[in-house]
Every structure is written in structure tokens, then in C-alpha cells.
């Protein structure tokens, strides 16, 4: 049976194909259109999923959509009536796309599927889709489920329990009270783009002090012991305006919101630290309440807030749960996967096949490219390359490049599903290098200097470098853990303030050690990531270190590369030293001069 899951029309449109219960393919539309967070109908992603399975539209047995548009429209209307007439402008802004597309979803789906699909459409509840994406692919037979995001239909957060092939929703938090929207409001207030810059706010937090924590708790939210809360909406604008915060918020923080791309001051750093602390406190309280409700030792999570890996790390370390699994595509893209799996397991009552790992397959669910296709492209582009006859020799060559402080663009196997690059579309560097963090940020990624990089480490070595249990899994880079005391260096650390903290060397792997000694850890095992595992293993043989930098293969504002063409263009337009596409290795110094318009390339992508 072929079940197609679709998410679309808000942000991060995606498609997922589940065939007889197995996830065959999943991809975000942005990777094909090269438009970050593309919200449009995921035509390219659907076409890819069907091609990967070798089927046509007419072969689909069921198509499911990740939320219920009519209920969303109901929220829109009720919110407008509640705030009328002040929200009329916002209502008018959103109305055209509702009248043109969202209220006529079956027609839109028919059109997108070429009229060839004649079956029924199943519309899921938004947070049921998230919950299904968290539980069904997880390795657990039984688990509590926590979903937290901006908003679905009415729900902004939920607690559920999964047992076998069933999910039961237990508690919900409703709009406008939303942890996702609270965090996004501060993303806006500190000058970053909503639904894109939340990572930056989290990365900025360690530079500041949480001096505004009490101000937020005393004025903006009424937080209960079980983690539920109500927000004072007079400080927020998203119900009746096209900005996230109101004038009252400016008065509370004694100044206006920071303008995008302007200087980041200590005030923004302290605000970031404060809202991060508040967010973690809410997440912890909800997690503890979920444990009380369910009695489970396992927790699964999804929704955009589940990408707050600092909060996730605290849940794992400080909540009563023993184990934690988070959907790698935790945002709306993962709703496509969750909707399809919900239909298979819960609506069709098909059993789950629990594994020792999970059924997400390393989240490597996107397109791959064959040797001849790559060779034809590289030859056509006039690229100079060396082809290695085996994966092992290629892995050894890549490890040697990294050990010599080269920055390597690495594209191999199927593309990742979700916002993280996990080794298949990654830029890799030596985590021991003191200069690597600034070089990668400013000369290759063209992004802000303060943003940290994540480590990829052999799983068997994770407890040697980070405060994690032996062989603890973090394959999807969704947990933050402290660097171990014995790996920390530098008696002079602590003298600098603000962004100057970047100058201090804090550990034996300074390029991935954030200014608060934290790191967003990805563990690499030979089952999920065999090629990446071999590269790091050989890097360890050469250097003694099992840790490399792993960051997404793109520049600022660009979706992660998908094709060899995307990878080659990014490589040639940046200061990357080497490009690896499967077993083809290209060195920048060997490439012929090309009249590339780098400014034009970078300008294609709106700053995030």
C-alpha cells in the first residue's frame, strides 16, 4: 500500500511516501526550488518521492494532509472577531490565499497530483501529525509524546502517549498561548527573522546573562507548575498585527526591537539568555508533567520547539525520563511523515516493527546521484577531479584533507530529511583548529561570527568528550551537552565579555565548544552513517581525535545543497578548499579559473 503524506502552505512544505509501512522517501520542497522554507505545494518533493518508489500518481492508495485547513480558518475568524476592528489589516492580508487555495484543499491536491489520483484525502490534526512523527518512527514500544510549536489549528502544544500502534492525545495548550510563538516573538524583538532565526537566538544566548528572566516571568506569562501558561497578549502583536510584539514590549525592555542586520548589543545577548532560560523551564515542567501523566520511561518529541536542542539536553539530564527520541524533521516538514505513518498504523491498524535503533534510517530519505551522472556533470563543467575506486580510499583521502585543516564540502548518498546536515550534505572541518570557527562562518558560510558549529563524534567516544552516557545516541544533532571538564583548557578564560568571548580558547576542540562550554552533539555510528563513520575513524587514526565539525552544506539563506550542481556552485563561490561528491574529490587549487559572479549567487538567497 502506498500512502503519500503532504505538508504545505505555511512553511517548509514537504512530502513523504510510506510503502507498506516503510518510509521510502521524504524531502522538503525548498531543496528543489532553492527557496528557503518554501511554503508552496511540494510538487517537486512529491515527484521525487514517487520516482524513488517507482510508482505513478495513479498507484497511490491514500493521500493525507498534515492539518485541517477548515479548523485553521475557524481560528483565523474567531481571532479576528475577538480583536476586531484592530486586526482587520492582518485578516485582509491572509484572506487571498485562503480564498484561492487553503479553503479548497481537495481541489488543490487534485491539481497537484495531476488528476490521476482518484482515492480519498485524509486530513489530520496538526499536532496528531507531529505526535505521530515523534512516536511511530521511534525505537520505543511505549512512550510519552510531547509536541510544541507555534500553532496548528488551535493547539500549540500537547501531551500524548504512544503504545504499540496507537497514540492517545491527553492534554493540549491552545492559541494564542504558545511556547513557539513566545520564542518567535523574542526572535523578532532581537532582530532575527521569525521561523528562521530561532536558531540564532538560541546560539546567541550563551553570550548574555539571563537578567530579564524575572521580568519575563512577572509580566509576560503566568506559568503553572504543570508547564501550562497564559501569555499577557498586550505585549504581543501576532493576533491583530503583522509584527510579533507591541509597543508595550518596547516599554518593558526600555527600547525598540533591534533592526535586522544592525549591531548586536549586550542587551540582545541578555534578552536571548533570558528567554532561553524561560523556555527551558517551561519545557522541563511540561516534560515532568508528561511523566506524571503517563508513567513512561521514554519520551518522544516533535514540533518546532523540539529543535531547541539546549532545552532537549536539559530534559534528558534533568527530567525523570530515561530515554529521549526526537523527530529529526521536528518542524512542519515532519508533519508529512507523521500524517502518513498515522494513517498506516492507527487508521489502518497495522502493527509496528520496533527496532533496536529506529525506522528513520538516519533521516537519509532524499535523492542520491549515481557515478555516471556525477561524472557527466563534472566533465561538462570542466572540473578537475580525482576519482577513487573505493569508498575506503575516498574516506581516507577526505580524512587526510580534514587533518590538514582543509574545509571540505561533502556530498554522499541520500540527502537528509529535516533541517540538519548529518554528513550527507555537510561542510566538514577539523574541530581542533582554533581558527576554523571564524573561517567557516565568515569566509564560507558568510554568516554571523557568533554562531557556533556542531561536532560529529564517533558514538563510542561520546562520553570521553561530552557529559553523556557511554554510547549514548544523538544521531540527529538534537541534543546539547557540556564538554567534559578534562577536555577544557585555558586558565585565562572568562575575562572577555559579549562577542569577544569568541577569542578565548576553551577546550581541545575549540571550533565546536560554545562560549558556555556546550556543544550540539551528533553521534556517528556505522549502521546509520557508514561513510561518515569511516571518515571520522580514519581522521582519528591520523590525529588521535574522533571529533570533526559538521555544518550544513550551504551559504547563509540558501537551502542545503541537493544536487551535484548545487554543491559545485557553492564550492566554487566560497573559500572551501575541497569538494567531495561520492568518490570524486576536487581541490579548489586545481580548478580552472571561472568567471563566477559570486555576488549574484549570494544575492539569490534572502538573509535569514
C-alpha positions as CSV (number, residue, x, y, z in Angstrom):
1,X,0.0,0.0,0.0
2,X,1.3,3.4,-1.0
3,X,0.5,6.4,1.3
4,X,1.6,9.9,0.4
5,X,1.9,12.5,3.2
6,X,1.9,16.2,2.4
7,X,2.6,19.3,4.4
8,X,2.2,22.7,2.7
9,X,1.0,26.3,2.6
10,X,2.6,27.6,5.8
11,X,6.4,26.9,5.8
12,X,8.7,24.1,5.0
13,X,6.4,22.2,2.6
14,X,7.3,18.6,2.2
15,X,6.2,15.2,1.0
16,X,6.8,11.6,2.3
17,X,5.9,8.3,0.8
18,X,5.2,5.3,3.1
19,X,5.0,2.0,1.3
20,X,3.6,-1.0,3.3
21,X,4.6,0.8,6.5
22,X,8.2,1.6,5.4
23,X,9.4,5.2,4.9
24,X,10.6,5.0,1.3
25,X,11.3,8.7,0.7
26,X,10.8,12.2,2.3
27,X,12.0,15.6,1.2
28,X,11.4,19.3,1.7
29,X,10.3,21.4,-1.3
30,X,13.0,24.0,-0.6
31,X,15.8,21.7,-1.6
32,X,14.4,21.5,-5.2
33,X,13.2,25.1,-5.7
34,X,16.2,26.6,-3.8
35,X,13.8,28.9,-1.9
36,X,14.4,28.5,1.9
37,X,11.3,27.4,3.9
38,X,9.3,27.2,0.6
39,X,5.6,27.0,1.6
40,X,4.2,26.2,-1.8
41,X,2.6,23.0,-2.9
42,X,5.5,20.4,-2.8
43,X,5.3,19.3,-6.4
44,X,9.0,18.6,-6.8
45,X,9.1,16.7,-3.5
46,X,6.1,14.6,-4.4
47,X,7.5,13.8,-7.9
48,X,10.8,12.8,-6.2
49,X,9.0,10.5,-3.7
50,X,7.0,8.7,-6.4
51,X,10.1,8.3,-8.6
52,X,12.1,6.9,-5.7
53,X,9.4,4.3,-5.2
54,X,9.0,3.7,-8.9
55,X,5.3,4.4,-8.9
56,X,2.9,6.9,-10.5
57,X,0.2,9.2,-9.1
58,X,-2.4,6.6,-10.0
59,X,-0.7,4.0,-7.9
60,X,-1.3,5.9,-4.7
61,X,-3.7,4.2,-2.3
62,X,-4.2,7.1,0.1
63,X,-3.1,10.7,0.3
64,X,-3.0,12.5,3.7
65,X,-2.6,16.2,4.6
66,X,-0.8,17.2,7.8
67,X,-3.5,19.5,9.2
68,X,-7.2,20.6,8.9
69,X,-7.5,23.8,6.9
70,X,-11.1,24.5,7.8
71,X,-10.3,24.4,11.5
72,X,-7.4,26.8,10.9
73,X,-9.7,29.1,9.1
74,X,-12.1,28.9,12.1
75,X,-9.2,30.1,14.3
76,X,-8.5,32.9,12.0
77,X,-12.1,34.1,12.0
78,X,-12.5,33.8,15.8
79,X,-9.3,35.6,16.4
80,X,-10.3,38.4,14.0
81,X,-13.7,38.8,15.7
82,X,-12.1,38.8,19.2
83,X,-9.7,41.6,18.2
84,X,-11.9,43.5,15.7
85,X,-11.5,46.0,14.3
86,X,-7.8,46.3,15.1
87,X,-6.9,43.0,13.3
88,X,-8.7,43.8,10.0
89,X,-5.5,44.6,8.1
90,X,-4.0,41.3,9.2
91,X,-7.2,39.5,8.3
92,X,-7.2,41.1,4.8
93,X,-3.5,40.2,4.3
94,X,-4.2,36.5,4.8
95,X,-7.5,36.2,3.1
96,X,-6.5,35.9,-0.6
97,X,-4.5,32.7,-0.1
98,X,-7.4,31.2,1.9
99,X,-9.9,32.1,-0.8
100,X,-7.6,31.0,-3.6
101,X,-6.1,27.8,-2.1
102,X,-6.5,26.8,1.5
103,X,-10.3,26.6,1.7
104,X,-10.3,24.3,-1.4
105,X,-7.6,21.9,-0.5
106,X,-9.1,18.8,-2.2
107,X,-9.1,20.8,-5.5
108,X,-5.6,21.9,-4.9
109,X,-4.4,18.4,-4.1
110,X,-6.2,17.1,-7.2
111,X,-4.5,19.6,-9.3
112,X,-1.1,18.9,-7.8
113,X,-1.5,15.2,-8.4
114,X,-2.4,15.8,-12.0
115,X,-5.9,14.5,-11.6
116,X,-4.6,11.0,-11.7
117,X,-5.3,10.1,-8.0
118,X,-8.9,9.0,-7.5
119,X,-8.8,8.0,-3.9
120,X,-9.8,9.8,-0.7
121,X,-7.9,12.5,1.1
122,X,-7.3,12.2,4.9
123,X,-6.9,15.5,6.8
124,X,-5.0,15.1,10.1
125,X,-5.0,17.2,13.1
126,X,-1.7,19.2,13.1
127,X,-0.5,18.1,16.4
128,X,-1.5,14.5,15.8
129,X,0.7,14.6,12.8
130,X,3.6,15.9,14.9
131,X,2.9,13.3,17.6
132,X,2.8,10.5,15.0
133,X,6.1,11.7,13.6
134,X,7.6,11.6,17.0
135,X,6.4,8.2,18.2
136,X,5.9,5.9,15.2
137,X,9.5,6.1,13.9
138,X,11.0,5.9,17.4
139,X,12.6,2.8,18.8
140,X,10.1,2.7,21.7
141,X,7.1,0.3,22.2
142,X,5.7,2.8,24.7
143,X,6.5,6.4,25.2
144,X,5.1,9.8,26.3
145,X,4.9,12.2,23.4
146,X,5.4,16.0,23.7
147,X,4.6,18.3,20.8
148,X,5.4,22.0,21.0
149,X,5.2,24.5,18.1
150,X,3.8,27.9,17.1
151,X,0.3,26.8,16.3
152,X,-1.6,24.2,14.4
153,X,-5.4,24.5,14.1
154,X,-5.9,25.7,17.7
155,X,-3.4,23.6,19.6
156,X,0.1,25.0,20.3
157,X,1.3,22.1,22.5
158,X,0.2,18.7,23.5
159,X,1.0,15.7,25.7
160,X,0.1,12.3,24.3
161,X,1.0,8.7,25.0
162,X,2.0,6.1,22.4
163,X,1.6,2.4,22.9
164,X,2.2,-0.1,20.2
165,X,0.5,1.2,17.1
166,X,-1.8,3.6,18.9
167,X,-1.5,7.3,20.0
168,X,-3.8,8.8,22.6
169,X,-3.9,12.6,23.0
170,X,-4.1,13.6,26.7
171,X,-3.6,17.3,27.1
172,X,-3.5,20.4,24.9
173,X,-2.4,24.0,25.2
174,X,-4.4,26.4,22.9
175,X,-3.7,29.5,20.8
176,X,-2.8,32.3,21.4
177,X,-0.8,30.9,24.4
178,X,2.2,29.3,22.6
179,X,5.8,28.5,23.6
180,X,6.7,28.5,19.9
181,X,5.2,31.9,19.3
182,X,6.7,33.3,22.6
183,X,10.2,32.3,21.4
184,X,9.5,33.6,17.9
185,X,8.3,36.9,19.4
186,X,11.8,37.3,21.0
187,X,13.4,36.2,17.8
188,X,11.7,39.1,16.1
189,X,12.5,41.5,19.0
190,X,16.2,40.7,18.8
191,X,16.2,41.4,15.1
192,X,16.1,38.0,13.5
193,X,13.7,36.5,11.1
194,X,10.7,34.6,12.5
195,X,10.5,30.9,11.5
196,X,14.2,31.1,10.5
197,X,16.2,32.9,13.1
198,X,15.2,31.0,16.2
199,X,18.5,29.0,15.9
200,X,20.4,32.3,16.1
201,X,18.6,33.4,19.2
202,X,19.5,30.1,20.8
203,X,23.1,30.4,19.7
204,X,23.3,34.0,20.9
205,X,22.0,33.1,24.4
206,X,25.3,31.9,25.9
207,X,26.9,35.4,25.3
208,X,24.5,37.0,27.6
209,X,23.2,36.8,31.2
210,X,19.6,36.0,32.0
211,X,19.0,39.3,33.7
212,X,15.5,39.6,32.2
213,X,14.2,36.2,33.4
214,X,12.2,37.6,36.2
215,X,10.9,40.5,34.1
216,X,9.5,38.0,31.6
217,X,8.0,35.7,34.2
218,X,6.4,38.6,36.1
219,X,4.9,40.4,33.1
220,X,4.6,38.2,30.0
221,X,3.5,34.8,31.2
222,X,1.6,33.2,34.0
223,X,3.4,29.8,34.3
224,X,1.8,26.9,36.2
225,X,3.6,24.0,37.9
226,X,2.4,21.6,35.1
227,X,4.1,23.8,32.5
228,X,0.8,25.2,31.1
229,X,0.8,29.0,30.9
230,X,-1.1,32.1,29.8
231,X,0.5,35.0,28.0
232,X,-0.4,38.6,28.5
233,X,-1.3,39.4,24.9
234,X,-1.0,43.1,25.4
235,X,2.8,42.6,24.9
236,X,2.4,40.7,21.6
237,X,1.1,41.7,18.2
238,X,0.6,38.5,16.3
239,X,-3.1,38.2,16.9
240,X,-4.0,41.5,15.3
241,X,-0.9,42.9,13.6
242,X,1.8,41.9,11.2
243,X,4.5,42.2,13.9
244,X,5.2,39.9,16.7
245,X,5.5,42.3,19.6
246,X,3.7,45.5,20.7
247,X,4.8,49.0,21.9
248,X,4.3,47.7,25.4
249,X,7.1,45.2,24.9
250,X,9.4,48.1,23.9
251,X,8.5,49.9,27.0
252,X,9.2,46.9,29.2
253,X,12.7,46.4,27.7
254,X,13.3,50.1,27.6
255,X,13.9,50.3,23.9
256,X,12.7,49.3,20.5
257,X,13.2,45.9,18.8
258,X,16.6,45.6,17.2
259,X,16.7,46.3,13.4
260,X,17.7,43.4,11.3
261,X,21.5,43.3,10.4
262,X,22.3,46.1,12.9
263,X,24.9,45.7,15.6
264,X,24.1,43.1,18.2
265,X,24.5,44.7,21.7
266,X,24.8,43.2,25.2
267,X,21.0,43.9,25.6
268,X,20.1,41.5,22.8
269,X,22.5,38.9,24.3
270,X,20.9,39.2,27.7
271,X,17.4,39.1,26.2
272,X,18.4,35.9,24.3
273,X,19.8,34.3,27.5
274,X,16.7,35.2,29.5
275,X,14.1,33.9,27.0
276,X,16.2,30.7,26.6
277,X,16.2,30.1,30.4
278,X,12.4,30.7,30.5
279,X,11.9,28.3,27.6
280,X,13.9,25.6,29.2
281,X,12.0,26.0,32.4
282,X,8.7,25.6,30.6
283,X,9.9,22.6,28.6
284,X,11.2,20.9,31.8
285,X,7.9,21.5,33.7
286,X,5.8,20.1,30.8
287,X,8.1,17.1,30.5
288,X,7.8,16.3,34.2
289,X,4.1,16.6,34.0
290,X,4.0,14.3,30.9
291,X,6.0,11.8,33.0
292,X,3.4,12.1,35.8
293,X,0.5,11.6,33.4
294,X,2.0,8.6,31.5
295,X,4.4,6.9,33.9
296,X,6.6,6.1,30.8
297,X,10.4,5.9,31.0
298,X,10.7,7.0,27.3
299,X,9.9,10.4,25.8
300,X,9.5,11.4,22.2
301,X,9.2,14.9,20.9
302,X,8.3,16.9,17.7
303,X,7.2,20.4,16.7
304,X,9.4,23.3,16.1
305,X,10.3,23.9,19.7
306,X,11.8,20.3,19.8
307,X,14.6,21.8,17.7
308,X,15.7,23.7,20.8
309,X,18.4,21.3,21.5
310,X,19.6,23.1,24.6
311,X,16.2,22.5,26.2
312,X,16.2,18.9,24.9
313,X,19.5,18.3,26.6
314,X,18.2,19.6,29.9
315,X,15.1,17.4,29.6
316,X,17.3,14.3,29.1
317,X,19.6,15.3,32.0
318,X,17.1,16.7,34.5
319,X,13.6,15.1,33.8
320,X,12.6,11.7,35.1
321,X,12.7,10.2,31.6
322,X,15.4,7.7,30.9
323,X,15.4,7.9,27.1
324,X,14.6,10.6,24.6
325,X,14.0,10.4,20.8
326,X,13.2,13.5,18.8
327,X,11.9,13.5,15.2
328,X,14.8,14.9,13.1
329,X,12.3,16.9,10.9
330,X,10.6,18.2,14.0
331,X,9.0,21.2,12.3
332,X,6.2,21.3,9.8
333,X,8.1,19.2,7.2
334,X,7.9,16.2,9.5
335,X,4.1,16.6,9.6
336,X,4.1,14.9,6.2
337,X,5.9,11.9,7.6
338,X,3.7,11.8,10.7
339,X,0.5,12.0,8.8
340,X,1.4,9.1,6.5
341,X,2.6,6.9,9.4
342,X,-0.6,7.8,11.5
343,X,-2.8,6.6,8.6
344,X,-0.8,3.3,8.3
345,X,-0.6,2.4,11.9
346,X,-3.6,4.0,13.6
347,X,-6.3,4.3,11.0
348,X,-5.4,1.1,9.1
349,X,-4.4,-0.7,12.4
350,X,-1.1,-2.0,11.1
351,X,1.4,-3.2,13.6
352,X,4.7,-1.5,14.3
353,X,8.0,-3.3,13.9
354,X,10.1,-1.8,16.7
355,X,13.9,-1.9,16.1
356,X,16.9,-1.5,18.3
357,X,17.6,1.8,16.6
358,X,14.6,3.5,14.9
359,X,12.9,3.4,11.5
360,X,14.0,6.9,10.4
361,X,17.0,5.4,8.6
362,X,19.4,8.1,9.7
363,X,16.8,10.5,8.2
364,X,18.7,9.9,4.9
365,X,15.4,9.8,2.9
366,X,16.1,12.2,0.0
367,X,17.7,12.0,-3.5
368,X,21.0,10.4,-4.3
369,X,23.0,10.6,-7.5
370,X,24.9,7.9,-9.4
371,X,28.5,7.8,-10.6
372,X,27.9,8.4,-14.3
373,X,25.5,11.3,-13.6
374,X,28.1,13.0,-11.4
375,X,31.0,12.3,-13.9
376,X,29.0,13.7,-16.8
377,X,28.2,16.9,-14.9
378,X,31.8,17.4,-13.7
379,X,33.2,16.8,-17.1
380,X,30.7,19.2,-18.6
381,X,31.7,21.9,-16.0
382,X,35.4,21.4,-16.8
383,X,36.1,20.4,-13.2
384,X,39.4,18.8,-12.3
385,X,38.9,15.8,-10.0
386,X,40.4,12.6,-8.7
387,X,38.1,9.5,-8.7
388,X,38.7,6.9,-6.0
389,X,37.9,3.3,-6.9
390,X,36.6,2.5,-3.4
391,X,34.7,4.2,-0.6
392,X,37.5,3.3,1.8
393,X,40.1,5.1,-0.3
394,X,37.8,8.1,-0.7
395,X,37.2,8.2,3.0
396,X,40.9,8.1,3.7
397,X,41.5,11.0,1.3
398,X,38.8,13.1,2.9
399,X,40.2,12.4,6.4
400,X,43.6,13.5,5.2
401,X,42.2,16.7,3.9
402,X,40.5,17.5,7.1
403,X,43.6,16.6,9.2
404,X,45.5,19.2,7.2
405,X,43.0,21.9,8.1
406,X,41.2,22.0,4.8
407,X,37.5,22.8,4.7
408,X,35.7,20.1,2.8
409,X,32.2,20.1,1.2
410,X,30.9,16.6,1.4
411,X,28.0,15.1,-0.6
412,X,27.4,11.4,-0.4
413,X,24.4,9.1,-0.5
414,X,20.8,10.2,0.1
415,X,20.0,13.8,1.2
416,X,18.9,14.4,4.7
417,X,15.2,15.0,5.6
418,X,15.0,17.8,8.2
419,X,16.9,21.0,8.9
420,X,20.2,19.4,10.0
421,X,23.0,18.2,7.7
422,X,24.1,14.8,9.1
423,X,27.0,14.1,6.9
424,X,25.4,13.5,3.5
425,X,25.3,17.3,2.6
426,X,27.8,18.7,5.1
427,X,30.8,21.0,5.3
428,X,33.4,19.3,7.4
429,X,36.5,20.7,9.2
430,X,39.0,20.0,12.0
431,X,37.4,20.7,15.4
432,X,40.9,21.1,17.0
433,X,41.7,24.1,14.9
434,X,41.4,27.5,16.8
435,X,40.8,29.4,13.6
436,X,38.2,27.1,12.0
437,X,35.1,28.6,13.6
438,X,35.7,32.1,12.3
439,X,37.0,30.9,8.9
440,X,33.9,28.8,8.3
441,X,31.5,31.5,9.5
442,X,32.9,34.5,7.7
443,X,34.6,33.1,4.5
444,X,32.5,30.1,3.7
445,X,29.1,30.4,5.2
446,X,29.0,34.2,5.0
447,X,27.1,34.3,8.3
448,X,27.3,36.0,11.7
449,X,30.6,35.4,13.6
450,X,28.8,34.4,16.8
451,X,27.1,31.3,15.5
452,X,28.5,28.0,16.9
453,X,29.3,24.9,15.0
454,X,28.3,21.3,15.9
455,X,30.6,18.4,16.5
456,X,30.2,15.0,14.9
457,X,31.9,12.3,17.0
458,X,32.2,8.6,16.9
459,X,29.5,7.3,19.2
460,X,31.9,5.0,21.1
461,X,33.9,8.1,22.1
462,X,31.0,10.4,23.0
463,X,31.4,10.1,26.8
464,X,35.1,10.8,26.6
465,X,34.5,14.4,25.2
466,X,31.0,15.3,26.4
467,X,28.9,14.8,29.6
468,X,26.8,12.0,28.1
469,X,26.4,8.3,28.9
470,X,28.7,5.7,27.2
471,X,27.4,5.1,23.6
472,X,24.5,7.5,24.1
473,X,22.8,8.1,20.8
474,X,22.4,11.6,19.4
475,X,22.4,10.8,15.7
476,X,20.2,13.7,14.6
477,X,22.2,16.5,16.3
478,X,19.2,17.5,18.6
479,X,20.9,17.4,22.0
480,X,23.3,19.9,23.6
481,X,25.7,18.6,26.2
482,X,28.6,20.2,28.1
483,X,32.2,19.5,27.1
484,X,33.8,17.4,29.8
485,X,36.0,19.2,32.4
486,X,39.1,17.2,31.4
487,X,38.8,18.4,27.8
488,X,38.6,22.1,28.8
489,X,41.6,24.3,28.6
490,X,42.7,27.9,29.3
491,X,43.1,29.4,32.7
492,X,42.5,32.9,31.3
493,X,39.0,32.1,30.1
494,X,36.3,34.4,31.5
495,X,38.0,37.8,31.0
496,X,36.1,38.7,27.8
497,X,32.5,40.0,27.5
498,X,29.9,39.7,24.8
499,X,31.0,38.6,21.4
500,X,34.7,39.0,22.4
501,X,34.2,35.7,24.3
502,X,34.8,34.1,20.9
503,X,38.6,34.9,21.2
504,X,39.0,32.6,24.1
505,X,40.2,29.0,23.6
506,X,38.0,26.8,25.8
507,X,38.9,23.2,25.0
508,X,41.0,20.8,23.0
509,X,38.2,21.1,20.3
510,X,37.7,24.9,20.3
511,X,35.9,25.1,17.0
512,X,32.9,23.3,18.4
513,X,33.0,24.4,22.0
514,X,30.5,27.2,22.5
515,X,31.3,30.1,24.9
516,X,29.4,28.3,27.8
517,X,31.3,25.1,27.1
518,X,28.3,23.5,25.4
519,X,28.1,21.6,22.1
520,X,25.3,20.4,19.9
521,X,26.4,16.8,19.6
522,X,25.9,14.4,16.7
523,X,27.0,10.8,17.3
524,X,28.1,8.8,14.3
525,X,27.6,5.1,14.2
526,X,28.5,2.6,11.4
527,X,24.9,1.5,10.8
528,X,23.2,4.8,10.1
529,X,26.2,6.7,8.7
530,X,28.7,4.2,7.4
531,X,30.7,6.5,5.1
532,X,30.8,9.4,7.6
533,X,31.8,6.9,10.3
534,X,34.7,5.7,8.2
535,X,35.9,9.3,7.5
536,X,36.0,10.1,11.2
537,X,37.5,6.8,12.1
538,X,40.4,7.4,9.7
539,X,40.6,11.0,11.0
540,X,41.1,9.6,14.5
541,X,43.8,7.2,13.2
542,X,45.7,10.2,11.8
543,X,45.2,12.7,14.6
544,X,44.0,10.9,17.7
545,X,40.8,13.0,17.7
546,X,37.4,11.4,17.0
547,X,35.7,14.9,16.6
548,X,35.1,16.9,13.5
549,X,33.0,20.0,12.7
550,X,29.8,19.2,10.9
551,X,27.8,22.1,9.4
552,X,25.2,22.3,6.6
553,X,26.5,22.5,3.0
554,X,25.1,25.9,2.0
555,X,25.7,29.6,2.5
556,X,23.6,31.9,4.6
557,X,20.0,31.9,3.5
558,X,20.5,29.1,1.0
559,X,18.7,25.7,1.4
560,X,21.1,22.8,1.9
561,X,22.5,21.6,-1.4
562,X,20.6,18.8,-3.1
563,X,22.3,18.1,-6.5
564,X,25.9,17.9,-7.7
565,X,25.2,21.2,-9.5
566,X,24.2,22.9,-6.2
567,X,27.3,21.5,-4.5
568,X,29.7,22.5,-7.2
569,X,28.3,26.1,-7.4
570,X,28.5,26.5,-3.6
571,X,32.1,25.1,-3.6
572,X,33.3,27.4,-6.4
573,X,31.6,30.5,-4.9
574,X,33.1,30.2,-1.4
575,X,36.5,29.7,0.1
576,X,36.0,26.0,0.6
577,X,39.2,24.0,0.0
578,X,37.8,20.8,-1.4
579,X,34.6,19.2,-2.7
580,X,33.8,15.5,-2.4
581,X,30.8,14.1,-4.4
582,X,30.6,10.4,-3.7
583,X,34.1,9.2,-4.7
584,X,35.1,12.2,-6.7
585,X,37.4,14.6,-4.9
586,X,38.0,18.1,-6.2
587,X,40.6,20.6,-4.8
588,X,40.0,24.3,-5.2
589,X,43.6,25.0,-6.2
590,X,43.3,22.6,-9.2
591,X,40.2,24.1,-10.6
592,X,40.4,26.3,-13.7
593,X,39.6,30.0,-13.5
594,X,35.9,30.7,-13.9
595,X,34.1,33.9,-14.2
596,X,31.6,33.2,-11.5
597,X,29.5,36.1,-10.2
598,X,29.7,35.4,-6.5
599,X,27.7,38.4,-5.5
600,X,24.9,37.4,-7.8
601,X,25.0,33.9,-6.4
602,X,24.8,35.1,-2.8
603,X,22.1,37.6,-3.6
604,X,19.8,34.8,-4.7
605,X,19.2,33.9,-1.1
606,X,17.4,36.3,1.2
607,X,19.2,36.8,4.5
608,X,17.7,34.7,7.2
